[in-house]
Amino acid sequence: MCGRFTNTTKDTKKVADRFQVELEKALERSGAGSMILQQDLSGEKLAEEITALANDPERVSEMEAAARKLARGDAAAAVVDLIEELVTSGSKQSAMSR
């Protein structure tokens, strides 16, 4: 997120999107984003949301501040560490099964 609010659309019928919906709800509850469910999406609804944000820079600033509070500065390093751990443990398990 890097300090930017998010506005997304999700299809709750898809498993991956259902997982994402829960993440987006958390962002919305924290004030860092807004979400329009796919079944509620229309050109008019999206235009309303964009217009509302464009007309309320204070809200956008508040959403960005909320997003910054959720940011994890070491996220990339943490992901790399996790991948290395998984690769290492996978290699050990592979060697043990031989």
Secondary structure, DSSP 8 states (H G I E B T S, - for coil): -TT--EEEEE-TTSHHHHHHHHHHHHHHHHTSEEEEEGGG--HHHHHHHHHHHHT-HHHHHHHHHHHHHH--TTHHHHHHHHHHHHHHHHHHHHHHT-
